Every structure is written in structure tokens, then in C-alpha cells.
Amino acid sequence: MSALSLPQRGDSMWQCYVHKLRAWVAGDDGVPVRPYLMLVISTEDGALLTCEPGDTDGEGVGGNVVKSAPSAETVMAFLQRVMTYPRVMNTSKAGEKRTPSRPSAIRFADTATAAMHLGDPDKWADETACPYVRSCAAGLAVLGVHDCTFAPVPQQLVREIIRGQIEPNMAPQNQEWGSSTSPACAVEGFTPAFGASLFAAAADFARAAPWESLASRRPVRITYRLVLREDVKMKLTAFGAVVGDRDSGSFGLSVHKTLEEATAAFEHECGGGGEDDEG
């Protein structure tokens, strides 16, 4: 079925948002990578659209998720697939098929531009910071979609749909973090600056000698702020426990994502329980 032959309503508009997920999937070489979500929203009714499984990009994880930043060709192929084989993602109508059609207009945004010019619509039409605005314009024009510009993404959609539903569902239950895949390395990987801060923290840990005041494996709640960019800050909580001591020649800090995991480790090793200490 050719997308060009599909019916087109004069007032139909889609928002196409390309988002770098805070999640991990195995790359082609086995190294974890952060995938990208291609999300289409019908502005008429707020439906989140994807496509029927089929001809997806070779680097695809499935449907509207790919392992690396999608090219304009990948985004165009996905949009055509959504036009010809549309399917609804919303929880209340998940899997519902829609009548194939073309929108009359598409608004683009990506992770870097999602919040740009929020509340200032006069600047949207001339904004070209999102690369898909220009790179997809010619391909969409061939399909009869000539209105192709930028528009920011509603923050409620990012917060409640992507952060609250899509990303948590992509996290494996027993996820193990290494130095190259920890949340602290989510943006730049293991950089020299991060390595220096890691070893400096280890030295501070040894000087503090926490095993002198804390029982081995006793859970301690740790709250900290992670700064990804100047405008992106996160408040995170983890549960740590001192492991070993200086005399044994092996010591460190065991980190758990939940109090339940930390308590289970404490009870397994020490045969006891207890409330966590705040740190």
C-alpha cells in the first residue's frame, strides 16, 4: 500500500518526537546502549501511534524503538509505516488498529529541542534546531505533507508517558550496573573526568573508614543529586552497605536500588534485620 494514495484530512496534525530513552538495551557488540524512541502523537485526540510489526529499520529493537539515533531515512520509513499500518499505543486502547491515512501537517522535536520555546508558539515555525525538520521535509512533500515544522513536546507527555510508563517497562528486573553502564555515565560514558572522580571517591571512602561505625552489610540510605546538564538535574536515592574492612585487605560499598534488596543482603550475611540509617 502506497502512503501517497491514502486519504488526507485537511486539519489532521501529528507530533513526531524522537527521544533518547533513559533505558538500556544490548548493542550489536553486546555493550549496553541507550535506545531511541520514535513517538507519533495525533494532536486531534492525543492518541499515541505506532505501526504494525513489519518492515522496520535494521537497527530496530522493535516497532518504534531503535538502538542508535535514527537517521532521517529511518524516521521517514517509520512515519510511512504509521500512515499505512497505524496502531494505537495508549493503555486504554492498546493495539487498536486505525484506518490508514496521511496527516496534513507534522511537527518535529527531539531530545535536545523538546522544551525549546515552550509557551512561545510564534517562534516554532522558524525553528530548525531539530534536524528532522529539514531532513524530512522533502520526503514528506512527496507524500503530500507540505506543512513540516518544529513544535516543542508537552512536558506532561515526557513526564507521565515516557518517564512514567515506557522507560520503566524497558528496565530488566535484575539489572546489574558496571562502571561503563551506570546511570552516572548515562550521557558521556566513562570519561577521564568521571574516572578521576570515581577514584577520588574511593580514596575518601577509605579515609572515612565507615566499617568502624557501621556494621557490615547494614543498609544506609543515600540521597544525592545527579546533574546531567545545567538544565537537567535528578534527585536519586540508593541504599548502600559497607562490605569488608581494612584488616581483611578488601573493603568497599555495596549499592542496591531498593531497601528490600539491601535488607535481604544484610539478613543473608548477618542473620538479622533492622531499620536503615540515613546518610
LOGUNU-449241 format. One record per residue (C-alpha): residue in three letters; x, y, z; residue number from 1. Coordinates in nm, 4 decimals. Each point is the difference from the previous one (the first is absolute). Last residue first. Example, Ala and Ser with C-alpha at 12.3 -4.5 7.8 and 13.67 -1.06 7.14 Angstrom:
% LOGUNU-449241
  res        c1        c2        c3    n
  SER    1.3670   -0.1060    0.7140    2
  ALA   -0.1370   -0.3440    0.0660    1
END
This chain:
% LOGUNU-449241
  res        c1        c2        c3    n
  GLY    2.3215    0.9079    5.5227  279
  GLU   -0.3173   -0.1288    0.1493  278
  ASP    0.0255   -0.3238    0.1950  277
  ASP   -0.2151   -0.2966   -0.1022  276
  GLU   -0.2260   -0.1815    0.2421  275
  GLY    0.1027   -0.3358    0.1300  274
  GLY    0.0365   -0.3612   -0.0922  273
  GLY    0.2144   -0.2950    0.0960  272
  GLY    0.1702   -0.3104   -0.1361  271
  CYS    0.3198    0.1860   -0.0806  270
  GLU    0.0723   -0.1021   -0.3578  269
  HIS   -0.3471   -0.0849   -0.1271  268
  GLU   -0.1647    0.2592    0.2232  267
  PHE    0.2201    0.2779   -0.1350  266
  ALA   -0.0455   -0.1082   -0.3642  265
  ALA   -0.3793   -0.0149    0.0476  264
  THR    0.0056    0.3443    0.1622  263
  ALA    0.1852    0.1511   -0.2970  262
  GLU   -0.2398   -0.1561   -0.2511  261
  GLU   -0.3060    0.1157    0.1962  260
  LEU    0.1448    0.3483    0.0418  259
  THR    0.0092    0.0363   -0.3785  258
  LYS    0.2592    0.0820   -0.2673  257
  HIS    0.2872   -0.1712    0.1813  256
  VAL    0.3608    0.1144    0.0376  255
  SER    0.2757   -0.1996    0.1742  254
  LEU    0.2747    0.2288    0.1237  253
  GLY    0.3575   -0.1203    0.0276  252
  PHE    0.2553   -0.1962    0.1931  251
  SER    0.2618   -0.2635   -0.0647  250
  GLY    0.3318   -0.0249    0.1797  249
  SER   -0.1568   -0.1890    0.2892  248
  ASP    0.1414    0.2522    0.2437  247
  ARG   -0.1453    0.2959   -0.1933  246
  ASP   -0.3579   -0.1240    0.0252  245
  GLY   -0.2573   -0.2008   -0.1950  244
  VAL   -0.3273    0.1300   -0.1517  243
  VAL   -0.1661    0.3232    0.1096  242
  ALA   -0.3599    0.0260   -0.1160  241
  GLY   -0.1757    0.2291   -0.2467  240
  PHE   -0.3593    0.0808   -0.0794  239
  ALA   -0.0722    0.2334   -0.2912  238
  THR   -0.2025    0.3182   -0.0428  237
  LEU    0.0088    0.2402   -0.2920  236
  LYS   -0.0819    0.3670   -0.0487  235
  MET    0.0450    0.0837   -0.3684  234
  LYS    0.1267    0.3126   -0.1744  233
  VAL   -0.0448    0.1032   -0.3630  232
  ASP    0.0412    0.3703   -0.0746  231
  GLU    0.3752    0.0252    0.0541  230
  ARG    0.0330   -0.3468   -0.1477  229
  LEU    0.0016   -0.3506    0.1470  228
  VAL    0.0291    0.1173    0.3605  227
  LEU   -0.0623   -0.2876    0.2438  226
  ARG   -0.1127    0.1018    0.3471  225
  TYR    0.0455   -0.2305    0.2994  224
  THR   -0.1904   -0.2003    0.2587  223
  ILE    0.1697   -0.2933    0.1745  222
  ARG   -0.1932   -0.2373    0.2275  221
  VAL    0.2276   -0.2250    0.2066  220
  PRO   -0.0619   -0.3737    0.0213  219
  ARG    0.2159   -0.2011    0.2479  218
  ARG    0.2258   -0.2271   -0.2110  217
  SER    0.2814    0.0062    0.2563  216
  ALA   -0.0913    0.1965    0.3091  215
  LEU    0.0685    0.3709   -0.0210  214
  SER    0.2311    0.2128    0.2171  213
  GLU    0.3487   -0.1421   -0.0659  212
  TRP   -0.1060   -0.1472   -0.3327  211
  PRO   -0.0513    0.3590   -0.1226  210
  ALA    0.3787    0.0556   -0.0298  209
  ALA   -0.0328    0.3658   -0.1094  208
  ARG    0.3495   -0.0148   -0.1517  207
  ALA   -0.0908   -0.3058   -0.2080  206
  PHE   -0.3183    0.1631   -0.1297  205
  ASP    0.1851    0.3211   -0.0871  204
  ALA    0.2471   -0.2048   -0.2050  203
  ALA   -0.2846   -0.1775   -0.1804  202
  ALA   -0.1659    0.3368   -0.0718  201
  ALA    0.3254    0.1255   -0.1529  200
  PHE    0.0139   -0.3174   -0.2098  199
  LEU   -0.3493    0.0634   -0.1391  198
  SER    0.0567    0.3743   -0.0486  197
  ALA    0.3108   -0.0683   -0.2086  196
  GLY   -0.1835   -0.2614   -0.2074  195
  PHE   -0.2886    0.2405   -0.0595  194
  ALA    0.2387    0.2691   -0.1216  193
  PRO    0.1843   -0.2469   -0.2216  192
  THR   -0.3350   -0.0950   -0.1593  191
  PHE   -0.1872   -0.3264    0.0509  190
  GLY   -0.3171    0.0679   -0.2019  189
  GLU   -0.1162    0.3471   -0.1007  188
  VAL   -0.3720    0.0205    0.0784  187
  ALA   -0.1023   -0.3025    0.2062  186
  CYS    0.3305   -0.0298    0.1873  185
  ALA   -0.1540    0.0797    0.3397  184
  PRO   -0.2831   -0.2412   -0.0837  183
  SER    0.2592   -0.2816   -0.0001  182
  THR    0.0944   -0.1752   -0.3233  181
  SER    0.3774    0.0394   -0.0321  180
  SER    0.0777   -0.0422    0.3704  179
  GLY   -0.2287   -0.3011    0.0214  178
  TRP   -0.3698   -0.0137    0.0815  177
  GLU   -0.1962   -0.3215    0.0391  176
  GLN   -0.3700   -0.0044   -0.0824  175
  ASN   -0.2114   -0.2705    0.1584  174
  GLN   -0.3512    0.1081   -0.0932  173
  PRO    0.0919    0.1167   -0.3509  172
  ALA   -0.0835    0.3647   -0.0760  171
  MET   -0.2092    0.0486   -0.3169  170
  ASN   -0.3326    0.0230    0.1843  169
  PRO    0.1396    0.2780    0.2198  168
  GLU    0.0872    0.2056   -0.3122  167
  ILE   -0.3430   -0.0192   -0.1638  166
  GLN   -0.2261    0.0724    0.2957  165
  GLY    0.0990    0.2848    0.2336  164
  ARG    0.2947    0.1542   -0.1825  163
  ILE   -0.1514   -0.0287   -0.3486  162
  ILE   -0.3693    0.0364    0.0792  161
  GLU   -0.0237    0.2095    0.3167  160
  ARG    0.3054    0.2258   -0.0132  159
  VAL    0.0585    0.0266   -0.3741  158
  LEU   -0.3708    0.0357   -0.0765  157
  GLN   -0.0471    0.2502    0.2832  156
  GLN    0.2894    0.2025   -0.1403  155
  PRO   -0.1960    0.0640   -0.3188  154
  VAL    0.2474   -0.0357   -0.2890  153
  PRO    0.1301    0.3035   -0.1858  152
  ALA   -0.1083    0.0764   -0.3587  151
  PHE    0.2103    0.0100   -0.3178  150
  THR   -0.1167    0.0122   -0.3610  149
  CYS   -0.1347   -0.2153   -0.2875  148
  ASP   -0.3129    0.1196   -0.1800  147
  HIS    0.0452   -0.1476   -0.3485  146
  VAL   -0.1325   -0.3515    0.0610  145
  GLY   -0.0858   -0.1188   -0.3537  144
  LEU    0.2080   -0.3166    0.0201  143
  VAL    0.2740    0.1555   -0.2152  142
  ALA   -0.0108    0.2975    0.2370  141
  LEU    0.0713   -0.2393    0.2870  140
  GLY    0.3227   -0.1153   -0.1624  139
  ALA    0.1098    0.3583   -0.0657  138
  ALA   -0.0707    0.1177    0.3552  137
  CYS    0.1639   -0.2923    0.1814  136
  SER    0.3537    0.1429    0.0214  135
  ARG   -0.1171    0.3555    0.0680  134
  VAL   -0.2217   -0.0544    0.3033  133
  TYR    0.1819   -0.3198    0.0986  132
  PRO    0.3090    0.1893    0.1168  131
  CYS   -0.1794    0.1731    0.2915  130
  ALA    0.1726    0.3381    0.0183  129
  THR   -0.2083    0.1238   -0.2949  128
  GLU   -0.2309    0.2504    0.1737  127
  ASP   -0.1901    0.2299   -0.2358  126
  ALA   -0.3483   -0.1473    0.0580  125
  TRP    0.0462   -0.0333    0.3746  124
  LYS    0.0905    0.3570    0.0925  123
  ASP   -0.3545    0.1421    0.0171  122
  PRO   -0.0975   -0.2983    0.2171  121
  ASP    0.1728    0.1389    0.3123  120
  GLY   -0.1371   -0.2080    0.2889  119
  LEU    0.2783   -0.2557   -0.0342  118
  HIS    0.2646    0.1517   -0.2262  117
  MET    0.2337   -0.3036    0.0284  116
  ALA   -0.1115   -0.2724    0.2399  115
  ALA    0.0371   -0.2964   -0.2362  114
  THR    0.2978    0.1505   -0.1863  113
  ALA    0.2866   -0.2214    0.1183  112
  THR   -0.2139   -0.3142    0.0320  111
  ASP   -0.1554    0.0403   -0.3450  110
  ALA   -0.2840    0.2053   -0.1443  109
  PHE   -0.2087   -0.0102   -0.3184  108
  ARG   -0.3439    0.1320   -0.0990  107
  ILE   -0.1842   -0.1763   -0.2821  106
  ALA   -0.2815    0.1432   -0.2123  105
  SER   -0.2757   -0.1286   -0.2314  104
  PRO    0.0063   -0.3440    0.1584  103
  ARG   -0.0170   -0.3028   -0.2283  102
  SER   -0.2454   -0.2864    0.0461  101
  PRO   -0.0337   -0.3692    0.0829  100
  THR   -0.3136   -0.0739    0.2038   99
  ARG    0.1013   -0.0790    0.3548   98
  LYS    0.0912   -0.3219    0.1804   97
  GLU   -0.0334   -0.0272    0.3756   96
  GLY    0.3053   -0.1633    0.1587   95
  ALA   -0.0289    0.1889    0.3261   94
  LYS   -0.3269    0.1902    0.0277   93
  SER   -0.0114    0.0845    0.3712   92
  THR    0.3776   -0.0232    0.0389   91
  ASN    0.0714    0.2321   -0.2940   90
  MET    0.2116   -0.1681   -0.2707   89
  VAL   -0.2378    0.0272   -0.2984   88
  ARG    0.0866   -0.1755   -0.3282   87
  PRO    0.0440    0.1436   -0.3481   86
  TYR    0.0934   -0.2184   -0.3005   85
  THR    0.0217    0.2342   -0.3007   84
  MET    0.0608    0.3341    0.1703   83
  VAL    0.2029   -0.1513    0.2842   82
  ARG    0.2170   -0.1837   -0.2555   81
  GLN    0.0545    0.3228   -0.1910   80
  LEU    0.1060    0.1680    0.3235   79
  PHE    0.2411   -0.2842    0.0815   78
  ALA    0.1642    0.0123   -0.3436   77
  MET    0.0346    0.3776    0.0334   76
  VAL    0.1595   -0.0321    0.3453   75
  THR    0.2465   -0.2601   -0.1287   74
  GLU    0.0866    0.2105   -0.3055   73
  ALA    0.0493    0.3099    0.2179   72
  SER    0.2493   -0.2010    0.2034   71
  PRO   -0.0897   -0.1549    0.3328   70
  ALA    0.2355    0.0548    0.2950   69
  SER    0.1077   -0.3510    0.0947   68
  LYS   -0.1653   -0.3169    0.1306   67
  VAL   -0.3445    0.0546   -0.1513   66
  VAL   -0.3470    0.0071    0.1602   65
  ASN   -0.3243    0.0598   -0.1946   64
  GLY   -0.0787   -0.3538   -0.1030   63
  GLY    0.2592   -0.2313    0.1545   62
  VAL    0.3603    0.0262    0.1074   61
  GLY    0.0829    0.1448   -0.3395   60
  GLU    0.3470    0.0166   -0.1494   59
  GLY   -0.1150   -0.1486   -0.3306   58
  ASP   -0.2852    0.2502   -0.0185   57
  THR   -0.3498   -0.1431    0.0042   56
  ASP   -0.1958   -0.1779   -0.2723   55
  GLY   -0.2589   -0.1803    0.2037   54
  PRO   -0.1634    0.0438    0.3362   53
  GLU   -0.3142    0.2175   -0.0259   52
  CYS    0.0742    0.3647    0.0494   51
  THR    0.0105    0.2522    0.2844   50
  LEU   -0.2386    0.2695    0.1112   49
  LEU   -0.0591    0.1689    0.3329   48
  ALA   -0.3551    0.1371   -0.0138   47
  GLY   -0.0392    0.3520    0.1396   46
  ASP   -0.3361    0.0531   -0.1712   45
  GLU    0.0631    0.2563   -0.2729   44
  THR    0.3722    0.0476    0.0695   43
  SER    0.0760   -0.3520   -0.1237   42
  ILE    0.3246   -0.0870    0.1747   41
  VAL    0.2858   -0.1849   -0.1701   40
  LEU    0.2867   -0.1327    0.2088   39
  MET    0.3373   -0.1130   -0.1287   38
  LEU    0.1897   -0.1285    0.3050   37
  TYR    0.3771   -0.0168    0.0026   36
  PRO    0.2132   -0.2639    0.1689   35
  ARG    0.2658    0.0467    0.2707   34
  VAL    0.2758   -0.2507   -0.0640   33
  PRO    0.1289   -0.3014    0.1928   32
  VAL    0.3085   -0.1712   -0.1512   31
  GLY   -0.0847   -0.3318   -0.1668   30
  ASP    0.1649    0.0910   -0.3297   29
  ASP   -0.3336    0.0629   -0.1742   28
  GLY   -0.1141    0.2023    0.2989   27
  ALA   -0.1827   -0.1514    0.2958   26
  VAL   -0.2814    0.2207    0.1248   25
  TRP    0.0008    0.2691    0.2678   24
  ALA   -0.2494    0.2551    0.1254   23
  ARG   -0.0162    0.3741    0.0489   22
  LEU   -0.1345    0.0328   -0.3539   21
  LYS    0.1300    0.2386   -0.2636   20
  HIS   -0.3183    0.1526   -0.1460   19
  VAL   -0.1057    0.0626   -0.3597   18
  TYR   -0.3381    0.1780    0.0087   17
  CYS   -0.2366    0.0150   -0.2966   16
  GLN   -0.3043    0.2173    0.0682   15
  TRP   -0.2784   -0.0767   -0.2455   14
  MET   -0.2631    0.2293   -0.1513   13
  SER   -0.3356   -0.0557   -0.1712   12
  ASP   -0.1903    0.3092   -0.1158   11
  GLY   -0.0081   -0.0589   -0.3763   10
  ARG   -0.0723   -0.3681    0.0226    9
  GLN    0.2051   -0.2261   -0.2256    8
  PRO   -0.1081   -0.3261   -0.1592    7
  LEU    0.2765   -0.2479   -0.0885    6
  SER    0.1392   -0.0254   -0.3540    5
  LEU    0.3302    0.1663    0.0907    4
  ALA    0.0570   -0.2535    0.2791    3
  SER    0.0196   -0.2763   -0.2611    2
  MET   -0.1414   -0.3383    0.1038    1
END
